[in-house]
Amino acid sequence: MAALPSLRQLSYLVTLSETLHFTEAARRSFVTQSTLSGGIMELERLLGGVLVERDRQNVRLTPLGEQVVARARVLLADAQDLMRLSREMSEPLTGDLHLGIIPTIAPFILSQLLDEVHKQLPKIQLHLHEAQSEKIVEKLEHGNLDMVVLALPFDTRSLKVAEIAKESLYLVYNRADQNAANAVSLDDLDLSRLMLLEEGHCLRDHALSACPVGERKNDHRLKASSLPTLVEMVSADLGFTLLPEIALHANMLKADANIAVKPIEAGPSRTLALITRKSTPLQSEFDVLLQIMQKIMHNLH
């Protein structure tokens, strides 16, 4: 049988792809630069192709190197799951659990989530990571996170997905906005006044998917970096927006006298989901977290 690449060699290549700097990659890998370089050269010999182009100024991956890195990330994540499988078999529901949550969900469930995890999973040390959907899914695939909570529709690739709850997006507008006040459906709205989150937030995509407007590079609609900022912009009568039920039940509007809210006919919706790798050894933890979050969402409604 032909010799196979080692996980250590693949790890060196993945780290180099992240830094594009041999010295920094060696530091992160806790080895000397010569050891890292030698490991990558041996990997190139085993695979029969050049993975990294080097000159005095730059380090870059070849097309083959890019493909190897993509597959190496999956292998390394699976290897981490394999290492954790033994612990899970001997000591289930213990140890560290890294959970990623997107910003349009995290603020509204974290307090209850932490309380319930403390009660139901007392031996679990929960580490929370808040970031946009693409980033936390990427970290999940690379093995840096164990599970993520996000909103669908979103490309979850070949990951394991379990539904937490469905929720509608509600029209939130300034009481002075007569057009919005009289609107029954999205077709009745002046969509030039639709305010959205910045690109990268899936809530933005969910809103746009239901609106009869296309995304344009020269889109001049007002954008915000967070839901509280959107609410402040509505209060100032800069336009209207669409907010998820979870934010409204969390009293995000705080009885602002300037703001009104109502459902919109055939409006957009989203599905909250808990996601993990299919190879995860943490199935028991996944099941308990899913039940906890389904309970939280049920209570919010």
N, C-alpha and C positions, 0 to 999 in steps of 0.2 A: 504493500500500500504506500502511495506517495506521501511524503511528509506534508503535514498541514500547518498553516499559519497558527501561531499561538495567540491567545487572547491578549497577552502582554504586547505583542507586536502590533496587533490591531488597535489596542489602546493608545500606543505611541502615535500611530497614524491619525487617529481621531483627534487626539490632543493637538497635534501639529496642525491639523486642518482648522482648528479653532483659533490658534495663535498665529499661524504662518510665520513662526519664529522659533528656530531650533533651541535657542537658549531658554526662552520662556516655556516652551513645551517640555523641555527636560526638567525645569524647576517644578512645574506642575505635576510631573510624573515621578518626582523624587529620585531621579537618576542623573548621571552625568550626561553632558551633551553627546559625548562619544558613544555612550551606551544606547541612547535614543537613536542616534544616526545609524549605528550598527544594526539595531533591531529593524529599522525601516528598510535598510539596504538588504537585509536577509529576507524580509517580507517581499521585496521586489524580486529577489532571486527565486523565491518559492513560487510566486505568481507569474513569473516570466514576463514582466513588463515594468515600465517606469511609472511610478506613482507620484513622484514629487519632482518638480523642476526647480533647480537651485542656481542662483548666481550670487554675486557679491551684494546686490541690493535687495533681491526679492526671493521669496519662496512661494510657489503656487502648486496646486494640485493639477495633475493631468486629468483628462476626461476619465481614464481608467481609475485614477486615484479617487475622483469624486464618487464613482460607482462603488468602489471598495469601501470608502468611508460610510456611505449610506447603508451598505449591508453589514458593516462592522458594528455600527450603532445598534442594530437589531440584535446581533449576536451577543454583544456586551450586555444589553438589557436582559436578554434571556438568561445569560450566565448569572447576573445578579439575582434574578428570580429563582434560579436553581439553588443558589447559596442560601436564600431565605426560606426555601421550601423545607429544609431540614429543621430550622428553628420553628417554623409554623407547625410542623408535625409534632414536635416534642413540646412546644410551648405556644399553643394557639392564643391569639388575641393579646399578644405582648409585643413590646419593643416600639420602635419608631415607625410612624406612618406619615409620609409627606403628601399633603393634599393641596392641589391647585384649584383656585376658584377665580372666576372672572369678576371684574369690578362692579358689574351691574347685578350681581347676585350677592357677593360677599358681605356687604354692610348690613344686609337685611336678615341674614340667617346665622351669622357668626356667633352671636351671644348665646342663642339657644343651642346651636350645634356644639359649642364647647361645653355647655352644661350637660347635655345629653351624653356626649362622649365620656365625660368624666364619670357619669353615673353608670353607663352601660359597658364602657371599655376602660375600666380604671387602670389597667396595666399598659394601656397604649399611650405613647407620647406623641401627640398630634402636632405636626409642624405645618403651618399654613403658608401658602405662597399665592399672592394675588397678582395676576397678570392677564393680558388679553388672550383670547382663545388660541390663536395660532402659536403663541409662545408656550403656553402650558401644555398644549397637545404635543408640541415638539419635545418638550422636556419629559413628558410621559413616555413617548416613543423611545427616547434615549435612556430611559431608566432613572432619570433624576427626580421624577415624581412617581408616586404609587397609584394615585387616582386623581381625577379632575372633575370639577363640577362646572358645566357650561350650558349654553342654551343652543338648541337646535332650531332650524336647520344649520348645520355646520359639517364640513367634511371630516368625518371621524376615521377615515381610512379603514383599516382592518381591525380596529379596536373593539373591545367589548362595551356595549352601550346598554344602560338600563334607565328607563324613564322614571323621573321623580314626580313631575307634575306638568300640566299644560296651563298656560296663562295667556290672557289677552293683553294687548297694548291699548291703553286708553288715551283719548284726546285730552290734552292739558293745554288750556288757553287762557288768555287774559279776558276778563269780563267785558273789557272795552272793545274786544274784537267781535263785531257783529257777524262777520262772515263765518267765523268758527262757531259762534253761539248758535247760528241757524243751520249749520251743516248737519246733514244726516249721514252721509257717506263721505269717503275720501274724495269722490268726484266733485263734491260741493265746496271743497276747500281751495283756498289760494295757496298752492304748494310752493310758491316762491317765498312764503313766510314759514315754511317748515324748517325747524331747527333740529339739527342732528348732533350726535356725538362725532368725534373725529374719526377718521379712517382707522381701521384696525379693531374697532368695537363691533361685535356681531350684532348688537342691538341696532346699530346704524343700518346694517344690511337687512335685518328683519323689517325695519320700517320702510326702506326703499323697495323691498320686494313686493310690498302691497300697494305702493303708491304709483299712480300712472305717470311717473317721471323716470327718466333714465339718468344714470350716474354720468356726470360730465366732468372732464378735466378742468373746465373753467367754471365749475359750480361755485356760485357766490353765496349760497345759503349759509347762514350763520352756523358755526360749529362750536361745540364745547368739549372739554376734556373729561367732564364728569356729569352725573345726573344732577347733583345739587346746583352746578353752574347752569344747566339747562333750566332748572326751576327759577333761578334768579333772573334769567333772561326773559322767561315768560312773564314773570312779575313786573318786569320793566316794559312789557308790551313790545318786545322786539320780534315777536312771532309766536308760533305755537309749536308743540312737540308731541311725541307719543311716548308714554311711560308704561312700564310693565306693572301688573297688579301688585306684585310683591313690594314695589316701592310705595304704592299708594297705601297698602295695608300697614306699612311701617311708618305711616304718618309723615312722609317726606314733605308734603305740602304745608304741614304745620298751620292749618287754618288760615292761610294767607288770603286776606279779603280780596286781593286782586285776581286770584286764580280760580278758575272753574275746571271741572273735569267731567267727562261723560264717555260712555262707550260709543264706538263708531261702527256703523253698519258694514259688515264684511271687512272689518279692519284686520290688521296684522295680529299674529300671535306667535308665541314661541314655546318650546318644550324644554324644561329643565331636565338635565340628564347627568347621571354619574357614570364615569367612563374609566376603564382601566385596560391594561394589556391582557390579551387572551391567555398569556402564559403566567399571569400573576399567581403567586402562591398565597395571596392574601384574600382568598375568596370569602372566608368567614368574616373578615373585617369589612369587605365590600358589601356583603349582605346586611350587616348590622348598620353600616353608615347609610345605605339605601333606605332602610326602614326608618332610621332617625330623620332623614331629610324629607321623606314622604309624610311623616307625622308632622314635622314643622310646617310644611307647605299646607297640609290639611287644616292645621290650627290657624294659620294666617288667613285662610279663606272663611 
